[in-house]
Amino acid sequence: MAFQDRDKTGETKKWPTPHLALTYRTWSRLQELINAGNVEINGYNLDIATVVAVSRFGCKPVIEKSPELLERLKESQDVLLEHMRNGRQIYGVNTGFGGNADLRTDNLINLQRALTQHQQSAIMTRDDFDAHPDGDRELNPHSMPTSWVKGSMLVRCNTNVRGHSAVSWKIVDTLAELIRRDMTPIVPLRGSISASGDLMPLSYIAGVLQGNTDIFVRYGRGKDVRVMNSLQALEVIRDINIQEKGTDAEDQYSVITLGPKEGLALVNGTAPSATVAALALHETNQLAVLSQLVTCLSSETLAANVEWTHPFIAEVRPHPGQMEASQNLRVFLDGSKLVTGLGERNNCSDEGLVQDRYAVRSSPQWVGPQLEDLCFAAEQLVRELNSTTDNPLVNSESRSVHCGANFQAASVTMVAEKTRLCLQMIGKMLFAQTSEMINPTLNNGLPPNLAPDDPSLSYCMKGVDINMAAYQSELAFLANAVSSHVQSAEMHNQSINSLALVSARYTMQSVELVAMMTASAIYVGLQGVDLRVMHNTFLERFREKAMDIIHRSFLADFEEEYAFSMHQELWDKFCETWTANADKDAKDRSEKVADTMVDLVLRLYCSTQQSQNAPADSASAYLDILNCRDDLRINTLTAFRAHQSHFFENPWTRPHLGCGTQVLYQFVREELGVPFYRGLLENMELVENREFEFEPLGRPKKTIGFWISTIYEAVRDGRLAGKMLKSFECLAGA
């Protein structure tokens, strides 16, 4: 779907949508990889989608076994050995590590053993070695999620095959084979400062290659997972390969004795930080797209005047992100019957707010900068995924070895920090929009707490309102910079360190919170548009009946032309009163409408008594007016109850929505099966005690939290964003 706007020549124009295009490409690439089941890496072609596919979806990595790649690996080893034969002192090969680099040794093999040994020092508990460590326990996990470790192995493998690390083919192939066989090392969560790379986490991965019997792996996926030590894992891999390939594979995946520099090549690097940042950024990009859809949903709930999406506003402040957000919102709202202001005409009302509040009106200006930052973050991160990040580095072309600090993961830190700040900004907007939808003083005529039934006994979204405040408070705390808390480490050698993995971990926590807020906001927004449509269509359908009652009771004795000229004024007052009393139960609301209409009719009657339009029998007309009150009250209440009951059975909201929110509505209501919430009628105890005349129509009796959790799972696993992205692939430039 293309954005329709015309320039001065009358030609249709479309602004670029770089963030939506990036998010769509990543999602589309991910689907291709999942369907293919495997991916080839060569040191230069790794992207975020591949990291996600391998980490989360079981995609199998295969190293491109080209002559060029094999030659790169061999040459880097040859150059290092050449320097060793010439008696050169090379850091970490024949010297001590870090602040002890002034030490020397000729025992090159044991030096690599000492490297991994001293780094395998972080804390885990017995629970972390369970096959399924998410059971009933008070302590949070002290080990990394399996997906993080798989991704770290993939990224490290991709780095090592670039030919700058002096590692053997057997090392990188065994790393890839561990992933392919679903053998994932159990790695401590905390202990890395991401200075000399993520030394500690990577040392546990290296320990598996060494066959360390005190380092464990999880083997398998899902319910079939079992835990074994590293030596057992390598034996299982060897046996599998012998069965598949014959005895020639007997030594292919045996215990590895790390050669000169091979330990450093495995543990010096940013792979864990980059992996966690990539997983977080992948979800954040999807959440940024969904936040724009939630903004449209909020606007429809609030019956907003969305002239703030007009292209002119973005065009005169041409930040790319603002222009993209404005265009996306306008497209997503296209065709909506619940908002005004999409056309050229000014739709400002004579009464009430002339313009919407900031939570929706300034959303293009609020979201836009986040889209720009996220695009830049993705660019930085993909570059990092295809970089060499260990030390020292081998240059095979010049046959030289260089000491540097490519493992200092500040680039990843900046990706994680700005991603986390973007999440906080998105979350704050969702919180503001949700609060506005739930609050009856702000939501433009909807009931308190978006209660579909009598608000005196139904508090529907009040709990969600409180939850959102809790989520936002925690999110705001997490938004604080991690990089400003650097501490000097390791004999003051690592006096500056990036804390990239710490920052990426907190960014993943922020992803979790914003996903919760997104799911909650979607649930609230869908409830809001359902209620907006229910009340709008009630007024549309009841107009004829209401005006018939008023006409018979009051206007019948007036001249016909004059009587019908009064209809619009009277009906406007009816609608205004109905909307203004949304905080009342239906019975009280109907009484208030009837009272207000009688007052207005009496005033009109008195003002016309002396005119030629006055009825002949004033006393009779006055009595009819008073009788009109009860007739109107009873009919209003009866009609609303019938309309409400019919809507409860089968909401007809979807055709009233914009093209973007229609897709969202259909996915959540139909594919996920999350229904319109009908208030106290959904209460399990009352339904089971049959205090209502009918039970929900075969619907499972669930809490509000259950339904929001259903949406949350679809947000986290990508189903929801995938549905949206597929629907708007044309807008994404696909």
N, C-alpha and C positions, 0 to 999 in steps of 0.2 A: 504494500500500500504506500503510495507516494503522498507527500505533503503537498497540498494544493494551495499555491499562492501565485499571484501574477505580478510580473514586473511592469514597467511603464509601457512595454511593447505588447502587453497582453499575453506574453508567453508564460507557461507554467514554470516556476522555479522551485528548486528543492535544495535546502541547505545540507551540508555534510553532517553525518551523524557518526563521528569517529568512535565514540564510546560504545554506542549501540552496535556498530559494525564489529568492533573488537570483541564484544561480549558474544555476539552471534557467531563470529568465526571460531572462537574458542569452543563454544558449545557444539557447533557443527563438527569441528575437528574431533572433539571428544566422542561424539556419536560414531564417527567413522572408526576411531580406534577401538571402541568397545565392540563394535560389530566385527572388526577384523580379528580382534583377540590378541594381536601382537604388534610390536613396533620395532623398527630398526633404528639404532642410534650409531652415530659416528663421531661424536665430539663437537659437532657443529650444528646439529639440527633439532636440539631439544627445545620444546616449548611448554607452556603452562598446561595445555591440554594433555600432553603426554605424561607429565608428572601426575596429573589427576587420574588419568586412565590407569597407570601402573599402580599408584598408591591406593586407590579406592575401588577400582573396578576389575582388578585381576588381569589387566593387560600384560602380556609377557614381553619383556625386552629381549631383543636379539642384537648382538653387536655386528655391525657390518664387517664381515671378514674379507675385506678387500686387500689386495697386495699393498696398496698405498698405506692403509691403516696399520697392517702388520709391520710394514717397514718403519713407520713412525715409531712404533713401540720398540722395535729392535735397535733403531738408531739411537734413541734416547738412552737406552741401557749401555750401548757401546761407548757413547760419549762419556758417560759417567765412569765406566771402567777404565777408559783411557786416561782420565784425570787421576784416578786412583793409582794407576800404574806409574804415573809421572810424579807421584808423591805429593799431590796437592791436598791441602787440608780443606775439606768440604763440610759445611755445617750439617750436623745430624747424621753424617755418614761415618766420619771418624772423629767427631768432636762431641762434647756434651750438648745438652739441650737448654734452650732459653738462657737464663742468667748464668748457667754453667757451661756456656759455649767455649770457655777457655780451657776446658778439660780435653784430653786427647786419648784415643784408644786405637788399638789395632784389631780388636775383637769386633768386627763389623756386624756379625750375625747376632751376637748377644746384645749389642747396642740397640738393635731394632726390637729385640725382645724386651729390653729394659724400658724402651719408649712406651710400648703398649701396656706393660705391666704397671708403670707408675700412674698412668691415666685411668686405669680401670679401678676407680676409687670412690665412685659416687654411691649414694644411698638408694636401696630398694628394700621393700619388705617382703615377707613370705607371700603375701597376697599377690604381689606382682608376678609371681611365677606360676600362678594358676592358669589353666588353659583359658578360662573365661574370667578375667579379673574384675568384673563389674558387679560382683555380688554384694551381699549385705555387709558393709564394713564402715567404720567411722572415718578412717583415713582415706583421703583421696589417693588415686593411683600415684605411685612414685616412678612409674615407667611410662615411656612414650607410647602413644597409640601406634598400632601396627602400621597404619597408613603413613605416618611420619617416617618410620624406619625404612619402609620399602622405598619411599621417595628419596630418602637420603642415600640409599644404596644405588639407586638409579642415577642420581645426579653425580655421585662420586665416580661411578663407572664411566659416565659420559666425560667427566673431566680427565680421568686417567688415560682414556684412549686418544687424547689429543696429542700425545707424544712429547710432553714436556716434563714427565714425572719419573721416568726410568723404572717403570713397572713392567712385569712380564704379562704376556697374554693370559697365562693361567690365572693370575689374580683377577683381572677384569672379567674373564669368562666365568670364574667361580662366583663372583659377586652377582653377575647376571643370572647364573643358574640357581642360586639361592632364591632369587625373586621368582624365577619361573616355577620353582617347585614349592612356592608358598612357604618358604622357611625364613622366618623373620626373627632376627636377634631381639632379645628383650633388653632394652636400653634405658638407663636411668633418665628421668625427666629433667632433673636440675643438675647444675654443676659446670655448665659451659658459659664462658664470657665472650666467646666468638672473637677472640683476639688473634691467636695463632690458629684461626679457624675454630671449629667445634671439636676440640681435641678429645674431650671425654666421650661424647656419644660415638664418635667414629672409632675410638679405641675398642669399644665393645664389638663393633662390626668387624674390625680387624681381628679381634680375638676369636671370632667364629672361624675365620680362615685358618687361624693357627691351631684350631682344634682344642681350645681351652675348655677343659671339662667343668669349669666353674662359671662359664658363660652359657646362657641357655637360649634356645630358639623356640618359637611357636611354629608348629608344622601343621599345615592345612588351613582351611577356612570354615567359617560358620561353626556348626555344632561338632564338626569332626576335628577340631583343633586339639593337638596334644603337645605337651612340652617335653623337650629332650635337651641334653647338653650338646655342645658344639661338635664334639667328636662323634657322637651318635648321629648327628645331623649329616655330617660329611659321609659317614658310612652308608646312611640311607640313600643319599644322592648317588654315591658310587654304585650301590647295588641296583638302583633304578636304571642307571645308564648302562650297566653291564647287561641287564635284561633287554634293554632296547637296542644296544649297539654291539654287544658282544664283549669279549675279554679285552679288546683293544682299549676300552674305556676305563680299565681298572685303575689306572693311575691319573686319570684326567681330573678327578675331583677329590684327590686325597688331601691330607693335612699339608699346609704350605709353610715352609720355613722362609720367612721374609728375608730377602736379600738386601744389600746396601741401598738405603734410601726408601725401600718399599714400605716400611712402616710409616715413615714421614709422608709418603705419597698417599697413604690411606687416611691418616688422621689430621694432616694439615689441610683444612679446606672448609668451605662454607656450606657444604651440602645440606646438613640438617636445617640450618637457618633459612637457606634458599627454598628448601622444600616446604617448610611450614609457612613461609611467606607466600609461596605460590598457591598453596591450598587456600590460604586466607584470602588472597587477592582474587582468586577464581570465584569464591562465593560472594565477596564484596561487590564485584562487578555485577553479578546477578541481582544482589540486593539493591544496588543503585538503580537498575532498570525497574525493579518491582516498586521502589519508592516513588517513581514517577506514576506508575499505575495506581498506587494507593492514593496519591495526590488527586488524581482524576476521580477516584471513587469517593474521596472526601468531598471534593467539589460538588459532585452530584448529590451526595447526602445533604450538603448544606444549601443546595439550590443556588450555587454560586453564579455570579456574573463574571465569566472567565475572559473578559476583554483583556486581562493581563497576559493572555497567551498571544495577543496580536503580534504579527511579525514586526511591525514598526517599532515596538518597544525594544525588542532584542536587536533590531537592525541599527538603532542609534547608539547602542552600547554593545558593540560587536565582539564580545568575548565568545569564543567558540563553544564553550560549555553551556553558557546561557542560551545561545542560539539553538543548540541541539535540544536542550531541555524544553525550551518554549515550543519548538516544532514537535517534539515527541508528544507533549501534553496535548497540543492542539489536534494531532492526529488521533491519539487515544480517545479524545472526547468527541470526535466527529460523529454526528448523528444523534447525540444525546438529547433527550427531551427534558432532562432535569436541570440543565444549566442554560444560561443565556450568555450573550456576548461573543458568540463564535462568528457572527456576521459582522458586517461593516458598521451597522447602525449602533448608536450608543443606547445601551439598554438600562441606563441608570433609573432606578425607581424613584418616584416622587416621595416615597416614605421609606423609613428604615435606613440601613447602611447604603451609602452611595457606592462604596467599594468593599470588597471582601477583606477580611483580616489577614494579617501577615502570613499565617501558617500555610495558606494556599496561594495568596496573591503574590508573595515574594518567592515562591518555590523555584521558579527558573533561576533567579539570582542566587538562591541558597544551594541548589543542587548543582548548578552549572560548574562552579569551581571544583567541586568534588569529581565531576566527570573528567575534567582536564587533568587533575592530579592522578586519577586512577589510570588514565591512558599513559601518562609519563611513568608511573610506577611499573606498569606492565612492560614498558620498553626497557627500563632499567633491569628488571628481573630476568627477562629473557636473555639479555646480554650476560647477566651473571651465570645463568644456567649453562651457557656455552663458553665459559671462561676457564682458564687454568688458575686455580686458587691455592696451590700448595707452595712449598719452599724447601730447598732451593729449586730453581727452574732450569731445565736443560734446553739449550738452543742447539738443535741438531745441525742447522744450517751453518752456524758459525763455530760449531763444536765447542761451545762455551757453557759454563754453569754460572748462574747468577743468584745471589741472595737478595731477597726483597721481602715484601709483606702483602702479597696478593690475597693472603688469608684474612686480612683485616676486613671484616664484613660490614663496614660502614654503609656501603651501598644498599645492602639488604636491610640494615637498620632503618635507613631513610624510607625505604619502601614500606616497611612494617609500621613506622611511626605515622607516615602520612596516610596510609590505609586506615589505621586505627582512628586517626582524627577525622577522616572522611566518614567513617562509621558513626562516630559520635554526632557529627553534623546531621547525618541522615536520621539517626535515632531521635535526635531532638526534634526534628521536623515531624516525624511520625507521632511522637508523644504529643506535640502541640495540636496536630490535626485530630488525633483521637480524642483528646480532652475536649476540643471544640464540638465534635460530633456528639459526645455523651452529655454535655452540659446543656440543659434546656434554655438557659439564658443566652446561649451562643449559637444553637444549632438551627435557628430559623424555623421554629414551629414544630419540631419533633418532640416526642415525649421525653421526660427525664430518664436518663440511663438507657435510652432507646427501648423502653419497655413496650411490647406490642399489645399488652393488655392494660388493665387498670394499674397506674403507677403507684397507688397506695399500697398494693400488695405485691408488686413486681419490681425488682431492682436490677434486673437483667445485667447491664454492663458495668455496674458500680464496682464490682470486684476487679474487672479488667482494668478500669481506670486506676485503681490502686496498684495493680500489678505493673502497669506501664510506668508509674512513678518509681517503683522499685527497680525495674530494669534500667530506666534512664539514669537513676542515681549511680548505680554500679557502672554503667557505661561511661558516665562522665568521669568517674574516678579512674577508670582504665585508660582514658584518653590522655592522661598525663604522660609526658615524655619519659621513656626509659633511659635514653641516651645521656641524660643529664645526671645520672646516678652512677657513673663509672667509678670504679675503685681500682687503685693500683694493685697489681697482682704479680706473683712469681718473681720475687727478689727485685721488684721495681722494673723488671725487664718489660713486662706488659703494663706499663704505666698508663697507657690509653688502650681501651678495648671497646669493641663496638656494642656488646650486649645484644647482638642481632637475634640470637635464638630466644632470649628472654623477651625481647620486644615482639617477636613473631608469635610467641606463645600467648602473650596478652592480646595480640590482635585476633588470634583465634577465639579467645574468650569474648572479645567484642563482637565477632561474627555471630557467635552463639546468641548473644543478647539481642543484637539487631534482628536476627532471624526470628526470635521470639516476639519482638516488637512488631515486625512485619506481619507475622501470622495473626497477632492480636488485632492489628490495625485493619487487616483484610476482613477478619470476622466482624469487627465493629462496623466497618464500611459497608459490607454486604447487608448487615442488619439495618443500617441506616437507609440504604437505597430501597430496600424492601418496604420499610415504613413510609418513606417518601412516596413511593408509588401507591401503596395501600391507601394513604390519606388523600393523595391527589385524585386517584380514580374514584374514591368515595365521593368527593366533592363533585367531580364531573358527572357521576351517575345519579347523584341525589338532587342535582339542581332542579330538574324538571318537577320532581315531586315536591320539593320545598317551595318552589315558586307557585306551584298549583295551590298549595295550602294557603300561602300568603295572599295570592290573588283572590281566591274564593272568600277568604275571611275579611279582606280589606279593600282590594282594588276592584272588585267586580262592579261596584256601584259607581265607580268613576268613569269618566269618558274613556273609551277604549285606547285612544292614542296616548292619553296622559298616563293611563294605568301601565301600559307596556313600556313607556319611557322610564318608569320607576324601577323596572325589573333589575337593570344592571347595578344601580346604586344599592338596592336591597341585597342582591346576591353578593356583591363585593363585601358588604358588611358581614354577611353570613360567613364567608370564607375567612375574613380577617378575624372574626371572633372565634371561629373554630380553631384557627392556627394559634391565636394568642392564648388559648386555654388548653394547650397540649399537656400541661402539667396536671390536669384534673382527670379523674376517672370518667369513663364514658357517660355515666348517668349525670354527673355534675356538669360535665362539658355540654351535654345536650340541654340541660336546664339553663346554663349561661347563654348559650346561643339563642334559645327561645326568649329569654328575658331581654336580651339585647335587641333582638328583632322586634319585639313588641314595643320597646321603648322608642325605637326608630320609627316604627309605624305610627305610634301615637304622636310623635313630633311632626311627622309628615301630615298626619290627619289634622292636627291643630293648625298647621300653617296653611292648610287649604280650605279650612272651614268657611272663611269669608270670601273665597274665590268662586268663580263660576264652575270650577271643577269639583266642588264639594258634593258629597252624597246628599240625597234629599232627606233621608232619615238619619240624622246624626246620632241619635240614641241607639238605634239598631246597629249602626256601623261601629259605635264604641263598644258595644257588647260583643260584636263579632271579633273585634281586635283582641279583647280579653280571652275569648274562647280559643283564639288562634294560638295562644301560648301553649296550652296543654296539647293541642293537636300537633303543633310543631315539635315540641319536646318529645312526645311519645314516638312520633314518626322518625325523628332524627335518630333517637336511640335504637329503635327497632331496625331501621335501615342500616345503621352502622354495625350493629351486632351481626346482622346477616352478611354484610359485606366482609366484615372481619373474618367470620367463620369460613366464608368461601375462599378468601385469600389465604387463610391458614392452610387450607387443604391443597391449594395449588397456586402459589404466587406467580404472577404474570409480569414480573419485573424486567426480565431480560430485554424485551424490545424497546424499553424506555432508555436504555443505557447507550453510551458511546461505543464505538467499535472495539476499543481496547478493553473497556470494563465489561463489555459483553463476553469477551473471551475469558476473562478472569472469573466472572460470575458463573459461566457455564462449567468451567473446570472445577471450581470449588463446590458448587451446588450439585452438579451432576456426576462428574467423574470421581471426585472425592466423597460425594454423598453427604456433605456438611449442610444441614438444612437451615431454613429460616427458624430462628428461635422464638417460640410462642409463649415465653414467660412462664407464669406459674403452672400453666397447663403441662409443662415438661417436668414438673416436680415428681420424682419417682414415688415418693410416699403417697402423694395425693392421687396419682394415677392408680397405684396398686390398691388404695382404699376405695377406688371408684367414686371419688368426690366430684369428678367431672362426668358429664353426660357421655362423653366418648373419649377413647384413648387416642393418643397420637397414631396416625394412620400406619400402623405396622412399624413405626419408626423405633429403633432401639432407644431405650431410655438412658441417656448419657448426660454427663455434666457439661457445662460450658467449657471447662478446661479440656475435656476429652476432644471436643470439636476443634478447639484452637490447636491442640496438640496434633491433630490429624493434618491441619494446614501446615503446621511447623515442620513436620516430617517431610512434606512435599516441598517445602522451601529448602530444607537442608539437603535433600537428595537430588535436587535439581529438576524434579518433574514440573514444578510450577513455572520456573523460569524458562524451561525448555518449551513448554506449551506457549508461553507468551512470545518467545523469540521466534519460534516457528511461524507464528501467526503474523509477525511483522518483519519477515526476512527481506521484503522489498524495501521497507524503510531503512533497514540495516545495510542496504546496498548489495544484498546477496544476489 
